[in-house]
Amino acid sequence: MSAPTYHPSDAAHAGRLLKPEEAAERLNVSLRFIRRLCHERRLPYTKVGKFVRFDASELEAWITAQRVEPAHGEGGDPRRRTSGDRPA
């Protein structure tokens, strides 16, 4: 009986691990920013020995969780004044 053979296509099913450079490219940010997010524990990561890796599906979930929905309602930004709010 032989050991199961690894195929690169299996990574799509098992959750692909991204290098920090690949995560930075995916988020369109600098590598330094990725490292800072890791240091601040704001971005989920996995340690593989001394290497930091990012699960692609966890990264996608993190991106979704960071979404800020636009404000619904009248007036938009509460800090902005309208012509009716000006003092006389």
N, C-alpha and C positions, 0 to 999 in steps of 0.2 A: 504494500500500500504506500503510495507516494504522497508527499505533502501537497496541499492545494497550491496551485500556481496563481500568482498575483497578476492581474491584468489592469493596466491603467484605467480602463473603462469602469472598473469596480469602484473607483474613487467617487464617481458620481452617485453611487448608491450608498456608500458608506459615509459620506460627508467629507468633502474635499478639505484638506488643510492648506491654508494659504500662508505664504511667507509674509513677513511684515511689509516688504516692498510691494507684494501683490495686493495686500490689504490697502496700502496707501494709494495704489493706482485705482483700485475699485472705488475708494471714497473720494478720489481726486484731491488728496491732501499730501502734505510732505511726510516723509518717513519720520522726521523728528516729532511731528504731531501725533502720529500713531504711537510712538514710544512714550510720549507724554500721557496719552490716554491710558495706556497700559500701566504706567507708573501710578497714575491717579485711580486706577481700578475702575475706570469708566467704560472700558471696552472689554468684552469677554475674550479671553485667550486661553490657550493650553500650552503648558510647558512640555516639550519633548526633550528630555535631558536638559541641556543648557539652552535649547532653542525655543523661541516663542513662535507659536503657530495659531492661526485663526480658522475656526470652522466656518466654511462658506455659508452654511445655512444659519448659523448663529449670527454671523455678520449681517446677513440680510434681515434677520429678525431685529437686530439692534438698529439698523437703518430705519426700518418701519417704526420702531418704538420712538425714534428721535423726531418723527414728523410733527410739525407744529401746524395745526389747522388754523385757517384764517378766522378772524373774529366775525361773527355773524351779528348783524344788528345795525342800527343806524348810528351814524357818527364816525364809524371806523376807529381811529386812534383817539382815545379820550383826552390826550394831551393837546390835541389841536383845537383851536378855537374856531367857531363859526362866526359869521358877521353878527348874529344875534347875541353872542356871548360877550361882546366887547363892552367894557364899562363906558358909561356916558360921560 
